[in-house]
Amino acid sequence: MPGGKDSGCVPPLRHLVTIAVAALLALVGGSGVAGADGYAPAGRPGPALTVPDLAKSLRCTADVRDATREPVLLTPATTVDSGQNFGFNYEPLFRRLGIPYCVSDSPVDPYNMGDMQVRAQYVTYGIREMHRLAGRKIAVMGHSQGGMIMRWALRFWPDTRGMVEDVIGMAGTNHGSVVVPALCVPNCAPALWQQRANSAFMKALNSGQETFPGISYTEIYSRTDEFVQPNLDDRGTSSLHGGGGTVTNVAVQDVCPLAVPEHLLIGTMDPVTSALAVDALTHAGPADPARIGRAVCGRLLMPGVDPVTGPLTFVTLTAQVAAQLTVAARRVPSEPPLACYVTADCP
């Protein structure tokens, strides 16, 4: 975290005015004035989408069109696609509950290992297109990278903020992870460089404000997550603060103290995570842990997961993740540069 020793000097009045103005802009959701941090002001319109095959990136159930209830855009984690992340769990659960949904995948980077600035364009398209089809605000829900990437769209394409009612992150890498740098010696995939704590991507993502008014944020994490750390409490990497959104930061252990889900389980089969996500989708505002019955603590699997095939699918998925992290993905020696639109002085 930024900081330093107190110099003991009283800051000049002009510095106090600058700080006050910046705080006011963050409170109201940004303006067209560039901030002192060098990043684009929160209200500046985003650039045109330039990635190929946008229409191919979105797959939706028929009931998304003119939806009668809040539909959900599902965004998968690093190393997997949406079918692997959600096909054996949340998709059957949402069908059972009558929740309309779409899944977003990158046609040019199916396992989300490349530059996340490219991935964010597909998510931005997904939000806009799904909102158009549904004729109402939507939820965006994802796991790990997928639990964070919608925030890049909301930060740098401000028109999307009026289209989203709920953001639900499952072990979202909202501030990166102190574990990831060990995977980048001497090099790693672009998305891993960007998910390091204090990466240029993370600093830009959280510039100005972390949330936006009118949106409910449910950030679910586990204290036993081996990949997204630190996450010991609501000051950890997955949690969000400030900016005007309504936020619930909740550990699965806040509901079930003896729960020990690791990173992959949180977004695929964990019953506590599922209960919190469904609570957020079926109530106004973010999830409320007090509404979750303690019977969930006795369950091994979330609803929607077949008790026979589900664990077998999870084993296969674990192998997929390991292969992408170690040998399969393209590796680069450094983090991709930030796009021009991220900066305050971009034309």
Residue pairs with C-beta under 8 A, 6 or more apart in sequence:
18 36
22 35
22 36
25 31
25 33
25 35
25 41
25 42
25 208
26 42
26 208
26 209
26 242
26 243
27 244
28 213
28 244
29 42
29 43
29 158
29 161
29 209
29 212
29 213
29 244
30 41
30 42
30 43
30 44
30 158
30 208
30 209
31 41
31 42
31 43
32 41
32 43
32 44
33 41
34 40
34 41
34 344
34 345
35 41
35 207
35 208
35 344
37 207
37 208
37 344
38 343
38 344
38 345
39 204
39 207
39 208
39 342
39 343
39 344
40 156
40 341
40 342
40 343
40 344
40 346
41 208
41 344
42 155
42 158
42 208
42 209
42 212
43 158
44 158
45 157
45 158
45 159
46 124
46 156
46 157
46 158
46 159
46 341
47 339
47 341
49 121
49 124
49 125
50 121
51 106
51 108
51 118
51 121
51 122
52 107
52 108
53 107
53 108
54 121
54 122
54 125
56 107
57 104
57 105
57 106
57 107
57 122
57 125
57 126
58 102
58 103
58 104
58 125
58 126
58 129
58 130
59 82
59 102
59 103
59 105
60 100
60 101
60 102
60 103
60 130
60 133
61 94
61 95
61 100
61 101
61 102
63 71
63 98
63 100
64 71
64 100
64 101
64 102
64 130
64 133
64 134
65 133
65 134
66 133
66 134
66 135
67 100
67 133
67 134
67 135
67 136
69 98
69 99
69 100
70 99
70 136
70 137
70 138
70 139
70 165
70 166
70 281
71 99
71 100
71 101
71 102
71 130
71 134
71 136
71 138
71 139
72 94
72 99
72 100
72 101
72 102
72 138
72 139
72 140
72 141
72 281
73 101
73 102
73 103
73 104
73 123
73 126
73 127
73 130
73 138
73 139
73 140
73 141
73 150
74 82
74 85
74 86
74 90
74 91
74 101
74 102
74 103
74 104
74 141
74 142
74 146
75 82
75 103
75 104
75 123
75 126
75 140
75 141
75 142
75 143
75 145
75 146
75 147
75 149
75 150
76 82
76 84
76 85
76 86
76 103
76 104
76 105
76 112
76 142
76 143
76 145
76 146
77 85
77 112
77 142
77 143
77 144
77 145
77 146
77 147
77 267
78 111
78 112
78 113
78 144
78 145
78 189
78 191
78 192
78 195
78 324
79 111
79 112
79 113
79 320
79 321
79 324
79 325
79 329
80 111
80 112
80 317
80 320
80 321
80 324
81 105
81 110
81 111
81 112
82 103
82 104
82 105
83 103
84 317
84 320
85 143
85 146
85 267
85 268
86 103
88 268
88 304
88 305
88 306
88 309
88 310
88 313
89 268
89 269
89 274
89 302
89 304
89 305
89 310
90 101
90 141
90 274
90 277
90 304
91 101
91 103
91 304
92 304
92 305
93 274
93 278
93 302
93 303
93 304
94 100
94 101
94 304
96 303
96 304
97 278
99 281
100 134
102 126
102 130
104 122
104 123
104 126
105 122
106 112
106 114
106 118
106 119
106 122
107 122
108 114
108 118
109 118
109 119
111 324
111 328
111 329
112 119
112 145
112 146
112 191
113 189
113 190
113 191
113 192
113 324
113 329
113 330
114 189
114 190
114 191
114 330
115 190
115 191
115 194
115 336
116 145
116 149
116 152
116 190
116 191
116 194
116 195
116 201
117 152
117 201
117 336
117 338
117 339
117 342
119 145
119 149
119 191
120 149
120 152
120 153
120 156
123 140
123 149
123 150
123 152
123 153
124 153
124 157
124 160
127 138
127 140
127 150
127 153
127 160
127 163
127 164
128 159
128 160
128 163
130 138
131 137
131 138
131 163
131 164
137 162
137 163
137 164
137 165
138 163
138 164
138 165
139 164
139 165
139 166
139 167
139 168
139 280
139 281
140 150
140 164
140 166
140 167
140 168
141 147
141 166
141 167
141 168
141 169
141 170
141 277
141 281
142 148
142 149
142 150
142 168
142 169
142 170
142 172
142 267
143 170
143 171
143 172
143 266
143 267
143 268
144 170
144 171
144 172
144 173
144 227
144 228
144 263
144 267
145 173
145 191
145 195
146 172
146 267
147 168
147 169
147 170
147 171
147 172
147 173
147 174
147 219
147 238
147 267
148 169
148 172
148 173
148 174
148 205
150 164
150 167
151 167
151 174
151 205
151 210
152 205
153 160
154 160
154 161
154 164
154 167
154 212
154 215
155 204
155 205
155 207
155 208
156 341
156 342
161 212
161 214
161 215
162 214
164 215
165 215
165 216
166 215
166 216
166 217
166 218
166 280
166 281
166 286
167 215
167 216
167 217
167 218
167 245
168 217
168 218
168 220
168 277
168 280
168 281
168 287
169 217
169 218
169 219
169 220
169 238
170 220
170 266
170 267
170 273
170 277
171 220
171 221
171 222
171 225
171 227
171 228
171 231
171 238
171 263
171 266
171 267
172 219
172 221
172 228
172 238
173 195
173 228
173 237
173 238
174 205
174 206
174 210
174 219
174 237
174 238
174 239
174 240
175 197
175 202
175 206
175 236
175 237
175 238
176 194
176 195
176 196
176 197
176 198
176 199
176 201
176 202
176 237
177 195
177 196
177 197
177 227
177 228
177 229
177 237
178 197
178 229
178 230
178 237
179 226
179 227
179 228
179 229
180 188
180 192
180 195
180 196
180 197
180 227
181 196
181 197
183 192
183 325
184 192
184 193
184 196
186 333
187 331
187 332
187 333
188 331
188 332
189 324
189 329
189 330
189 331
189 332
190 330
190 332
190 335
190 336
192 325
193 199
193 201
193 332
193 334
193 335
193 336
194 200
194 201
194 202
194 335
194 336
195 201
195 202
196 202
196 335
197 237
199 335
200 335
200 337
200 338
201 335
201 336
201 338
204 338
204 342
209 242
209 243
209 244
210 240
210 241
210 242
210 243
210 245
211 217
211 240
211 241
211 242
211 243
211 244
211 245
211 247
212 243
212 244
212 245
213 243
213 244
213 245
214 244
214 245
215 245
215 246
216 245
216 246
216 247
216 248
216 280
216 284
216 285
216 286
217 240
217 245
217 246
217 247
217 248
217 286
218 248
218 250
218 276
218 277
218 280
218 286
218 287
219 238
219 239
219 240
219 247
219 248
219 249
219 250
220 238
220 250
220 251
220 252
220 266
220 273
220 276
220 277
220 287
221 228
221 231
221 236
221 238
221 239
221 249
221 250
221 251
221 252
221 266
222 231
222 251
222 252
222 253
222 259
222 260
222 261
222 262
222 263
222 266
222 270
223 231
223 232
223 233
223 251
223 253
224 253
224 259
224 260
224 261
224 262
225 231
225 261
225 262
225 263
225 266
226 262
226 263
227 262
227 263
228 237
228 238
228 263
229 236
229 237
230 236
230 237
231 237
231 238
231 251
233 251
234 249
234 250
234 251
238 249
239 247
239 249
240 247
240 249
241 247
241 249
246 285
246 286
247 286
248 280
248 286
248 287
248 288
248 289
250 276
250 287
250 289
252 259
252 261
252 266
252 270
252 272
252 273
252 276
253 259
254 289
255 272
255 275
255 276
255 289
255 292
255 294
255 296
255 297
256 272
256 294
256 296
256 297
258 297
259 270
259 272
259 297
261 270
261 272
261 273
264 314
264 317
264 318
264 321
265 314
266 273
267 273
268 305
268 314
268 317
269 301
269 302
269 305
269 310
269 311
269 314
270 302
271 296
271 299
271 300
271 301
271 302
271 303
272 292
272 296
272 297
273 302
274 302
274 303
274 304
275 292
275 293
275 296
275 302
276 287
276 289
276 292
277 287
279 287
279 288
279 291
279 292
280 286
280 287
283 291
300 307
301 307
301 310
301 311
340 346
340 347
